[in-house]
Amino acid sequence: MRYSGLALSFGLLMIILAGLGFLGGQALDGRLGTSPLFAILGVLAGIGLAFYDLLREVSLADRLEKRRRKGRKSGGREGTG
């Protein structure tokens, strides 16, 4: 249950970024006559950015969890002295 918000955020972000990448790629394809090259590249870039954000968020959550555990082991006296 802890990561359900992260999963929802990832799913929405992937849809939004892939959609924006597709629309931007379609606009470039229309100008350059390269359909569907940039539309596909835009979708792939959007998916890649969504995965990058997911890894960043998981890494942050992991660091916070480790700090929380460390503080619990030391009796909650983190930062004293």
CNS distance restraints for C-alpha pairs under 8 A (distance, minus, plus):
assign (resid   3 and name CA) (resid   7 and name CA) 6.22 0.50 0.50
assign (resid   4 and name CA) (resid   8 and name CA) 6.19 0.50 0.50
assign (resid   5 and name CA) (resid   9 and name CA) 6.01 0.50 0.50
assign (resid   6 and name CA) (resid  10 and name CA) 6.03 0.50 0.50
assign (resid   6 and name CA) (resid  54 and name CA) 7.83 0.50 0.50
assign (resid   6 and name CA) (resid  57 and name CA) 7.82 0.50 0.50
assign (resid   7 and name CA) (resid  11 and name CA) 6.17 0.50 0.50
assign (resid   8 and name CA) (resid  12 and name CA) 6.23 0.50 0.50
assign (resid   9 and name CA) (resid  13 and name CA) 5.98 0.50 0.50
assign (resid  10 and name CA) (resid  14 and name CA) 6.01 0.50 0.50
assign (resid  10 and name CA) (resid  50 and name CA) 6.62 0.50 0.50
assign (resid  10 and name CA) (resid  51 and name CA) 7.82 0.50 0.50
assign (resid  10 and name CA) (resid  53 and name CA) 7.88 0.50 0.50
assign (resid  10 and name CA) (resid  54 and name CA) 6.26 0.50 0.50
assign (resid  11 and name CA) (resid  15 and name CA) 6.33 0.50 0.50
assign (resid  12 and name CA) (resid  16 and name CA) 6.18 0.50 0.50
assign (resid  13 and name CA) (resid  17 and name CA) 5.93 0.50 0.50
assign (resid  13 and name CA) (resid  50 and name CA) 6.06 0.50 0.50
assign (resid  14 and name CA) (resid  18 and name CA) 5.79 0.50 0.50
assign (resid  14 and name CA) (resid  46 and name CA) 6.70 0.50 0.50
assign (resid  14 and name CA) (resid  47 and name CA) 5.70 0.50 0.50
assign (resid  14 and name CA) (resid  49 and name CA) 7.96 0.50 0.50
assign (resid  14 and name CA) (resid  50 and name CA) 5.09 0.50 0.50
assign (resid  14 and name CA) (resid  51 and name CA) 7.89 0.50 0.50
assign (resid  15 and name CA) (resid  19 and name CA) 5.92 0.50 0.50
assign (resid  16 and name CA) (resid  20 and name CA) 6.11 0.50 0.50
assign (resid  17 and name CA) (resid  21 and name CA) 5.96 0.50 0.50
assign (resid  17 and name CA) (resid  43 and name CA) 7.57 0.50 0.50
assign (resid  17 and name CA) (resid  46 and name CA) 4.48 0.50 0.50
assign (resid  17 and name CA) (resid  47 and name CA) 6.78 0.50 0.50
assign (resid  17 and name CA) (resid  49 and name CA) 7.47 0.50 0.50
assign (resid  17 and name CA) (resid  50 and name CA) 6.96 0.50 0.50
assign (resid  18 and name CA) (resid  22 and name CA) 6.05 0.50 0.50
assign (resid  18 and name CA) (resid  42 and name CA) 6.88 0.50 0.50
assign (resid  18 and name CA) (resid  43 and name CA) 4.46 0.50 0.50
assign (resid  18 and name CA) (resid  44 and name CA) 7.04 0.50 0.50
assign (resid  18 and name CA) (resid  45 and name CA) 7.32 0.50 0.50
assign (resid  18 and name CA) (resid  46 and name CA) 4.26 0.50 0.50
assign (resid  18 and name CA) (resid  47 and name CA) 5.69 0.50 0.50
assign (resid  19 and name CA) (resid  23 and name CA) 6.20 0.50 0.50
assign (resid  19 and name CA) (resid  43 and name CA) 6.77 0.50 0.50
assign (resid  19 and name CA) (resid  46 and name CA) 7.61 0.50 0.50
assign (resid  20 and name CA) (resid  24 and name CA) 6.01 0.50 0.50
assign (resid  20 and name CA) (resid  42 and name CA) 7.61 0.50 0.50
assign (resid  20 and name CA) (resid  43 and name CA) 7.76 0.50 0.50
assign (resid  20 and name CA) (resid  46 and name CA) 7.40 0.50 0.50
assign (resid  21 and name CA) (resid  25 and name CA) 5.88 0.50 0.50
assign (resid  21 and name CA) (resid  39 and name CA) 6.87 0.50 0.50
assign (resid  21 and name CA) (resid  41 and name CA) 7.62 0.50 0.50
assign (resid  21 and name CA) (resid  42 and name CA) 3.84 0.50 0.50
assign (resid  21 and name CA) (resid  43 and name CA) 4.89 0.50 0.50
assign (resid  21 and name CA) (resid  44 and name CA) 7.75 0.50 0.50
assign (resid  21 and name CA) (resid  45 and name CA) 6.75 0.50 0.50
assign (resid  21 and name CA) (resid  46 and name CA) 5.53 0.50 0.50
assign (resid  22 and name CA) (resid  26 and name CA) 5.96 0.50 0.50
assign (resid  22 and name CA) (resid  38 and name CA) 7.75 0.50 0.50
assign (resid  22 and name CA) (resid  39 and name CA) 4.64 0.50 0.50
assign (resid  22 and name CA) (resid  40 and name CA) 6.71 0.50 0.50
assign (resid  22 and name CA) (resid  41 and name CA) 7.85 0.50 0.50
assign (resid  22 and name CA) (resid  42 and name CA) 5.05 0.50 0.50
assign (resid  22 and name CA) (resid  43 and name CA) 5.07 0.50 0.50
assign (resid  23 and name CA) (resid  27 and name CA) 6.25 0.50 0.50
assign (resid  23 and name CA) (resid  39 and name CA) 6.90 0.50 0.50
assign (resid  23 and name CA) (resid  42 and name CA) 7.80 0.50 0.50
assign (resid  24 and name CA) (resid  28 and name CA) 6.37 0.50 0.50
assign (resid  24 and name CA) (resid  38 and name CA) 7.94 0.50 0.50
assign (resid  24 and name CA) (resid  39 and name CA) 7.06 0.50 0.50
assign (resid  24 and name CA) (resid  42 and name CA) 6.75 0.50 0.50
assign (resid  25 and name CA) (resid  29 and name CA) 6.03 0.50 0.50
assign (resid  25 and name CA) (resid  36 and name CA) 7.97 0.50 0.50
assign (resid  25 and name CA) (resid  37 and name CA) 7.64 0.50 0.50
assign (resid  25 and name CA) (resid  38 and name CA) 4.27 0.50 0.50
assign (resid  25 and name CA) (resid  39 and name CA) 3.80 0.50 0.50
assign (resid  25 and name CA) (resid  40 and name CA) 7.13 0.50 0.50
assign (resid  25 and name CA) (resid  41 and name CA) 6.98 0.50 0.50
assign (resid  25 and name CA) (resid  42 and name CA) 5.18 0.50 0.50
assign (resid  25 and name CA) (resid  43 and name CA) 7.92 0.50 0.50
assign (resid  26 and name CA) (resid  30 and name CA) 6.10 0.50 0.50
assign (resid  26 and name CA) (resid  35 and name CA) 7.25 0.50 0.50
assign (resid  26 and name CA) (resid  36 and name CA) 7.16 0.50 0.50
assign (resid  26 and name CA) (resid  38 and name CA) 6.46 0.50 0.50
assign (resid  26 and name CA) (resid  39 and name CA) 4.89 0.50 0.50
assign (resid  27 and name CA) (resid  31 and name CA) 6.45 0.50 0.50
assign (resid  28 and name CA) (resid  32 and name CA) 6.02 0.50 0.50
assign (resid  28 and name CA) (resid  34 and name CA) 7.94 0.50 0.50
assign (resid  28 and name CA) (resid  38 and name CA) 6.48 0.50 0.50
assign (resid  28 and name CA) (resid  39 and name CA) 7.92 0.50 0.50
assign (resid  29 and name CA) (resid  33 and name CA) 5.20 0.50 0.50
assign (resid  29 and name CA) (resid  34 and name CA) 4.79 0.50 0.50
assign (resid  29 and name CA) (resid  35 and name CA) 4.87 0.50 0.50
assign (resid  29 and name CA) (resid  36 and name CA) 6.48 0.50 0.50
assign (resid  29 and name CA) (resid  37 and name CA) 6.92 0.50 0.50
assign (resid  29 and name CA) (resid  38 and name CA) 5.85 0.50 0.50
assign (resid  29 and name CA) (resid  39 and name CA) 6.99 0.50 0.50
assign (resid  30 and name CA) (resid  34 and name CA) 7.22 0.50 0.50
assign (resid  30 and name CA) (resid  35 and name CA) 6.97 0.50 0.50
assign (resid  34 and name CA) (resid  38 and name CA) 7.19 0.50 0.50
assign (resid  35 and name CA) (resid  39 and name CA) 7.24 0.50 0.50
assign (resid  36 and name CA) (resid  40 and name CA) 6.21 0.50 0.50
assign (resid  37 and name CA) (resid  41 and name CA) 6.31 0.50 0.50
assign (resid  38 and name CA) (resid  42 and name CA) 5.79 0.50 0.50
assign (resid  39 and name CA) (resid  43 and name CA) 6.32 0.50 0.50
assign (resid  40 and name CA) (resid  44 and name CA) 6.25 0.50 0.50
assign (resid  41 and name CA) (resid  45 and name CA) 6.02 0.50 0.50
assign (resid  42 and name CA) (resid  46 and name CA) 6.11 0.50 0.50
assign (resid  43 and name CA) (resid  47 and name CA) 6.24 0.50 0.50
assign (resid  44 and name CA) (resid  48 and name CA) 6.07 0.50 0.50
assign (resid  45 and name CA) (resid  49 and name CA) 6.13 0.50 0.50
assign (resid  46 and name CA) (resid  50 and name CA) 6.22 0.50 0.50
assign (resid  47 and name CA) (resid  51 and name CA) 6.30 0.50 0.50
assign (resid  48 and name CA) (resid  52 and name CA) 6.16 0.50 0.50
assign (resid  49 and name CA) (resid  53 and name CA) 6.19 0.50 0.50
assign (resid  50 and name CA) (resid  54 and name CA) 6.22 0.50 0.50
assign (resid  51 and name CA) (resid  55 and name CA) 6.20 0.50 0.50
assign (resid  52 and name CA) (resid  56 and name CA) 6.25 0.50 0.50
assign (resid  53 and name CA) (resid  57 and name CA) 6.12 0.50 0.50
assign (resid  54 and name CA) (resid  58 and name CA) 6.11 0.50 0.50
assign (resid  55 and name CA) (resid  59 and name CA) 6.03 0.50 0.50
assign (resid  56 and name CA) (resid  60 and name CA) 6.22 0.50 0.50
assign (resid  57 and name CA) (resid  61 and name CA) 6.13 0.50 0.50
assign (resid  58 and name CA) (resid  62 and name CA) 6.04 0.50 0.50
assign (resid  59 and name CA) (resid  63 and name CA) 6.24 0.50 0.50
assign (resid  60 and name CA) (resid  64 and name CA) 6.23 0.50 0.50
assign (resid  61 and name CA) (resid  65 and name CA) 6.11 0.50 0.50
assign (resid  62 and name CA) (resid  66 and name CA) 6.20 0.50 0.50
assign (resid  63 and name CA) (resid  67 and name CA) 6.25 0.50 0.50
assign (resid  64 and name CA) (resid  68 and name CA) 6.13 0.50 0.50
assign (resid  65 and name CA) (resid  69 and name CA) 6.19 0.50 0.50
assign (resid  66 and name CA) (resid  70 and name CA) 6.05 0.50 0.50
assign (resid  67 and name CA) (resid  71 and name CA) 6.06 0.50 0.50
assign (resid  68 and name CA) (resid  72 and name CA) 6.23 0.50 0.50
assign (resid  69 and name CA) (resid  73 and name CA) 6.23 0.50 0.50
assign (resid  70 and name CA) (resid  74 and name CA) 6.29 0.50 0.50
assign (resid  71 and name CA) (resid  75 and name CA) 6.39 0.50 0.50
assign (resid  71 and name CA) (resid  76 and name CA) 4.79 0.50 0.50
assign (resid  71 and name CA) (resid  77 and name CA) 6.74 0.50 0.50
assign (resid  71 and name CA) (resid  78 and name CA) 5.72 0.50 0.50
assign (resid  72 and name CA) (resid  76 and name CA) 5.25 0.50 0.50
assign (resid  74 and name CA) (resid  78 and name CA) 7.10 0.50 0.50
